């Protein structure tokens, strides 16, 4: 059995995050302390299930939006490039050694959930209620089985809970307190809500609320993370995780945990993960539509993706992007924003990382 051992650390006790229905007062905010970045204190075990010499492909995104080179320092750009590269390299190492698509999806998304640079897990944005409300989904292309969770607040790695929902429950989606009760029963790692607090995200929410924008004018800067895989067995899988929109209201849930909208996988056609303003991805069933165009119109992957992103999504007034892999192992990206954190690697090609349009 192969074992991926992450860095370990001990979390100190911190003041619990405000659970009210409005942003915390300055006095409450002053009591908050940002936890240090702890990559992952969990040991993820997996067993090889595919040929060591198989053909495989991995592609990923870390969000899309107003990502312009002029807004980046050299250090900040390098940090994002290294985060994307290290995730791809770790996934490639697993695939070379026979890991399944599901194992690589879960491990890779967990890695990004633990990185505060992305809007997922540790780096999740705040809702208007002053909480970090997390969504995630995973889908198995072999039988189109899926598991998703929405609006969870105490799950360190929502992608792992989503997989547990898929494999250990008779349901597809669990939400909020019910999902967390299931997590406790399954032994999924849980944390105090204060774990997710970062000063940067708190200030973003405060600024948005001060302008009275709420969630009705979504930020054009997204950090949702997603991974799609074709493993050495020829199987496809997709996984996506997010903190949603800054200052989202009323228990809003976006496209990430909606199968067919933000996440989809079918061995016959493709695996897709999306990022952007989720309301539009839900209304247009963006992820499923990529596979449908391949199924019914016989389009190649890039053509299908571009038709949806630059046609359907753009025409509706939505913004964002998708990453996908087809049943032959081809990968592609498509987005209508200024940039998208993205990358890919194949058994026969080196790591590719891009940020700008």
NUMILUM-148677 format. One record per residue: residue in three letters; x, y, z of N, C-alpha, C in turn. Coordinates in steps of 0.1 Angstrom, whole numbers, plus 5000, padded with zeros to 4 digits. Example, Ala and Ser with C-alpha at 12.3 -4.5 7.8 and 13.67 -1.06 7.14 Angstrom:
! residues 2
ALA513249435078512349555078513249675078/SER512849785071513749895071512950005079/
! end
This chain:
! residues 357
UNK500949885000500050005000500950125000/UNK500650214991501350344990500750445000/UNK501550525006501050625016501550755013/UNK500650855012501050995010500951055024/UNK502051095029502051155042502251305041/UNK501251375046501351525046502051575058/UNK502251705058502851775069501851765081/UNK502451755093501551745105501751875113/UNK500851895122500852015130499852005141/UNK499952085151498952095162498252225162/UNK496952225161496252345161495952385175/UNK496252515178495952575191494452605192/UNK494052645204492652675206492352825201/UNK491352845194491052975189489553015192/UNK489253135192487953185194487053135183/UNK485853085186484953035176484453145167/UNK484353105154483853205145482453245147/UNK482053375145480753425147479753335139/UNK478653305145477553225138476353305136/UNK476353435138475153515136474853535122/UNK473753615119473253635106473753755099/UNK474653825106475253945100476753945104/UNK477554025096478954025098479354065113/UNK480454015118480754045132481154185134/UNK480954235146481354375149482854385149/UNK483354515149484754535150485354465162/UNK484654465174485154405186485354255184/UNK484354195179484454045176485554015166/UNK485654095156486654075146488054085152/UNK488254175161489554195167490054075175/UNK489053995179489353875187489753755179/UNK489553765166489853655157491353645154/UNK491853525153493253505150493353415138/UNK494153445128494253365116495253245119/UNK494753125117495553005119496653005109/UNK497852945113498952925103498452825093/UNK499152835081498852745070499352605074/UNK498452505075498852365078498452285066/UNK499352235058499052165046498052055047/UNK498351955055497351845057497951755068/UNK497151735079497651655090497151515089/UNK496551485077495951345075496851265066/UNK496851135069497551045060496550975051/UNK496750995038495850935028496450805022/UNK495750695024496250565020495550525007/UNK496250474998495650424985496450304980/UNK495750214973496350094967496350104952/UNK497350064945497350064930496249974925/UNK495550024915494549954909494549954893/UNK495550024888495750034873497149994869/UNK497349964856498649924852499650044854/UNK500850004857501950104859502350174846/UNK502150104835502550164822501350214814/UNK500250244821499050284814499150424809/UNK498150464801498050594795497150674804/UNK497550784809496750864818496851014815/UNK495851094820495851234818495251304831/UNK495751414834495251494846495151644842/UNK494051704845493951844842493251904854/UNK493452034857492852104869492652254866/UNK491852314875491752454876491752504890/UNK492152624892492152684905491252814906/UNK490352824896489452944896489653024884/UNK488653104880488753194869488253334873/UNK488653434865488153564869488953674863/UNK488953794869489853904865491253884869/UNK491953804862493353764865494253824855/UNK494753934858495654014849497054024854/UNK497954004844499454004848499854134855/UNK499254244852499554374858499154384873/UNK498254294877497854294891498654194900/UNK499654124894500454024901501954074902/UNK502454054914503854074916504453944911/UNK505753944909506453824905506353714915/UNK506453754928506353654939505053594939/UNK503953674938502653614938502353524927/UNK502753564915502553474903503353344905/UNK504553354910505353234912504653144922/UNK504053194933503453114943502253034937/UNK501453104928500353024922500852924912/UNK501952954905502452854895503052734903/UNK503652764914504252654922503152564928/UNK502052634932500952554938500252464928/UNK500052514916499452434905500452324901/UNK501652354899502652254895502852144905/UNK502852184918503052074928501851984929/UNK500652034927499451954927499551854915/UNK499851904903499951824891501051714892/UNK502251754898503351664899502951554909/UNK502251584920501851484930500851384924/UNK499951444916498951354909499551264899/UNK500551324891501251244881501951124887/UNK502551154899503351044906502350934910/UNK501150974915500250864918499750784906/UNK499450854895498950794883500050704877/UNK501250744877502350664872502450534880/UNK502050534893502150424902500850344903/UNK499950374894498750294893497550334901/UNK497550454906496350504914495150524905/UNK493950504911492750524904492350674902/UNK491550704893491150834890490450904903/UNK489650824910488950874922490050914933/UNK491050824935492050854945492850984941/UNK493151004929493951114925493051244926/UNK491851234922490951354923490851394937/UNK490551294946490351334960491651394966/UNK492751324964494051374969494451514964/UNK494251534951494651664945493751774950/UNK492451754951491551854955491851884970/UNK492051784978492451804992493651894993/UNK494651874985495851954985495552104983/UNK494552134974494252274971493252324982/UNK492452234988491552284999492452325011/UNK493652275012494452315023495352435020/UNK495252485008496052605004495152725005/UNK495452825013494652945015494653035002/UNK495453004992495353084980494153064972/UNK493452954974492252914966491052924975/UNK489952954968488652964974487952824976/UNK488552754985488052614989488752585002/UNK488052515011488652475023489252585031/UNK490552585034491152685042491052825037/UNK491052835023490952965017489553015014/UNK488552945019487152975015486753125019/UNK485953185010485453315013484353315024/UNK483953425029482953435039481553465033/UNK480553415038479153445035478753575042/UNK477653635038477153755044476953735059/UNK476753615064476453585078477853565085/UNK478953595079480253585085480753445087/UNK480253345079480653205080481353165067/UNK482153055068482652995056481752875053/UNK481052875042480052775039480552695027/UNK480952575028481752495018480852395010/UNK481152384997480452294988481552204981/UNK481252084978482151994971481351884964/UNK481951824953481351714946482451624940/UNK482151504939483051404932482151314924/UNK482651274912481851184903482651074897/UNK482250954896482850844891482350814877/UNK483150824867482750814853482350664849/UNK482750574857482450434854480950404854/UNK480250444865478850414866478050544869/UNK478650664867478050794870477550804884/UNK478150734893477850744907478450874912/UNK477850944922478351074926478051094941/UNK478851184947478551234960478851384961/UNK477951454968478151594969477751644983/UNK478351754988477951815000477851964998/UNK476952035006476752175005476552245018/UNK477152365019476952445031477452375044/UNK478552315043479152255055480152355061/UNK480352355074481052455080482252405089/UNK482252275091483252215100484052105094/UNK483952085081484651975074485952035068/UNK487051985073488352035068488552015053/UNK488151895048488251865034486951815028/UNK486151905024484751865019484851765008/UNK485851755000485951664989485951514994/UNK486551495006486551365012485251325017/UNK484451425022483151395027482251365015/UNK482451435004481651404992481851264987/UNK483151224987483451084983482750984993/UNK482751015006482150925015480650915013/UNK480051025009478651025006478350934994/UNK479250944984479050854972479250714976/UNK480150674984480550534986479850474998/UNK479450555008478950495020477550545024/UNK476850605015475450645018474550605006/UNK473250605008472350574996471950704989/UNK472550814993472150944987473251004978/UNK472951104971473951184963474351304970/UNK473451384976473751514982473351514996/UNK474251565005473851595019474251735021/UNK473551805030473751945032473951985047/UNK474652085050474652155063474852055075/UNK474052075085474151995097474051845095/UNK473151805086472951665083474251605077/UNK474851675068476151635062477251615073/UNK477251705082478251705093477951585103/UNK476751555105476351445113476851315107/UNK476651305093477151195086478651185086/UNK479351305086480751305086481351255099/UNK480651285110481051235123480951085124/UNK479851025118479650885118480750815109/UNK481250885099482150825090483650845094/UNK483850925104485250955109485951055100/UNK485151135093485751245084486351355093/UNK487551405090488251505098487451625099/UNK487151675111486351795113487151895121/UNK486852025119487652135126486652235132/UNK487152315141486352425145486252525133/UNK485052595132484952685121486052795120/UNK486652825132487752925132488952885123/UNK489052755120490152705112490152775098/UNK488952805093488852855079489053005079/UNK489153075090489353215090490753265084/UNK490653355075491853415070491553565069/UNK492453655073492253795073491853845060/UNK492553795049492253845036490853825032/UNK490253705034488953675031487953755039/UNK488253775052487353855061487253995056/UNK488354055052488354195047487654205034/UNK487754105025487054105013485554105015/UNK485054025025483654025028483154155034/UNK483954215043483654335049483554445038/UNK484454455029484454555019483254535010/UNK482854415007481754394998480454435005/UNK480354395018479154435025479054585027/UNK480154655029480154795030479654865018/UNK479854805006479354864994477954824991/UNK477354745000476054694999475854614986/UNK476854544982476854464970476154324973/UNK476354274985475854144988476354044978/UNK475453944976475853834966475153864953/UNK474453974951473753994939474654044928/UNK475854104932476854144922478054064925/UNK478153934920479253844923480553894919/UNK481553874927482953914923483353844911/UNK484053914902484553844890485953784893/UNK486153724904487353664908487053544916/UNK487353424910486853304916488053214919/UNK487953134930489053054933488652904935/UNK487452874931487052734931488052644925/UNK488252524931489252434926488552304920/UNK489252254909488652134903489752044897/UNK489451914896490351824890489651724882/UNK490151694870489551584862490751484858/UNK490351354858491451254856490951144846/UNK491851094838491650974831492850884836/UNK492550774843493550694849494050594839/UNK495050514844495650404836494750294832/UNK493650284839492650184836491650234825/UNK491750364822490850424812489650484818/UNK489550494832488350544838488550694840/UNK487350764840487350914842486750944856/UNK487151054861486551104874486751254874/UNK485851324882485851464883485551504897/UNK486251614902485951664916486051814916/UNK485251874924485252024925484952064939/UNK485552174944485352224958485452374958/UNK484652434966484552584967484052634980/UNK484352764982483652834993482552924988/UNK482352924975481152994969481553144966/UNK480553224966480653364964480853444977/UNK481753544976481953634988480553704991/UNK480253705004479053765009477753705003/UNK477753575000476553504995475553505007/UNK474253505003473253515013472253395013/UNK471553385024470353295026470653145023/UNK471853105027472252965024472452925010/UNK472853025002473053004988473952894985/UNK473652804975474452704970474652724955/UNK475952704951476252724937476252604929/UNK476952604918476952494908477852374912/UNK478852404920479852294924479252164928/UNK478352164937477752034942476551984933/UNK476252054923475052024914475651934903/UNK475351804903475851714893475251754879/UNK476151774869475651824856475851974854/UNK475952044865476152194864477652224866/UNK478252194877479652224880480552104880/UNK480051984880480851864880480051754873/UNK480851684865480251564857481351474852/UNK481051344851481951244846481251124840/UNK481551094828481050974821482150914813/UNK482450784816483550724809483450724794/UNK482250734789481950724774482350854767/UNK482350964774482451094768483451194774/UNK483251224787484151324792484051334808/UNK484951414814484851454828485151604828/UNK484251674836484251824835484251874849/UNK484951984852484852064864484852214860/UNK483952284867483652424864484052524875/UNK484152644871484352754880483752884874/UNK483152964883482553084878481253124886/UNK480453204880479153244887478153124886/UNK478053054896477352924896475952924891/UNK475153034894473853044889473653014875/UNK474553064866474453044852474852904848/UNK475852844855476252704852475052614856/UNK474352644866473152564870472052574860/UNK471752694856470652714846470952654832/UNK472252644829472552594816473152444816/UNK473152384828473752254830475052244822/UNK475952334825477252344817478052214816/UNK478352154827479252034827478651924819/UNK477351894822476751784814476651814799/UNK476451934796476251974782477451944774/UNK478651954780479951924773479851784768/UNK479551694777479451554773478251524764/UNK477151594765476051574756476351614742/UNK477151724740477551764727478451664720/UNK479251594729480151494723479251374720/UNK478251344728477451224726476451244714/UNK475851354713474751374703475251444690/UNK476251534692476751604680478051554675/UNK478651464682479951414678481051514678/UNK480951614686481951724686483251684694/UNK484351734690485551704697485451794710/UNK486351764720486251824733486351974733/UNK487352034726487552174726486352244719/UNK485852194708484752254701483452254710/UNK483252144717482052134726482152234737/UNK483352244743483552344754483452484750/UNK484052524739483952654734482552704730/UNK481852604725480452634721479652674733/UNK479852604744479152634756479552754764/UNK480952774765481452884773481353014765/UNK481653014752481653134744480353154737/UNK479453054738478153064733477053074744/UNK476652964749475652954759475853044771/UNK477053024778477353094790477453244787/UNK478153284777478353424774477053494770/UNK476253424762474953484758474053504770/UNK474153424780473353434792473853544801/UNK475053594799475653694807476453644819/UNK476753514818477553444828479053454825/UNK479853434836481253424834481953314842/UNK483053264836483753154843484453064833/UNK484752944837485452854828485252704832/UNK485752614823485752474826487052414822/UNK487352294828488452214824487852074822/UNK488352004812487751874809488751774802/UNK488451644803489151544797488151454790/UNK488451404778487551314771487951174773/UNK487251084767487450944769488650894762/UNK489250974753490550934747491750994754/UNK491551074765492651124772493051264768/UNK492351324759492551464755492051564766/UNK492851664769492351764778492151904771/UNK491351984777491052114772490552214782/UNK490752344780490252444789489452544780/UNK488452604786487752714780487152804790/UNK487352934788486853034798486653164791/UNK485753254796485453374790485853494799/UNK486653464809487153564818488553604814/UNK489153704821490553744818491653644820/UNK491353544829492353444831491653324839/UNK492453224840492053104848493253034852/UNK493353004865494452924870494252784865/UNK495152724857494852594851496152524848/UNK496052394846497252314843496852174839/UNK497852104833497551964829498851884828/UNK498751754828499951674826499451534821/UNK500251474812499951344806501051244808/UNK500751124806501851024807502951044797/UNK502651114786503651134776503951284774/UNK503651364784503951514782504151564796/UNK504951674797505351734810504251824815/UNK504451864827503451954834503352084826/UNK502052124824501752254818500952334827/UNK501352464830500652554839500452684832/UNK499252734833498952874827498052944836/UNK498153084835497253164844496453264836/UNK497153334826496453444819495753394807/UNK495053474800494253444789495153404777/
! end
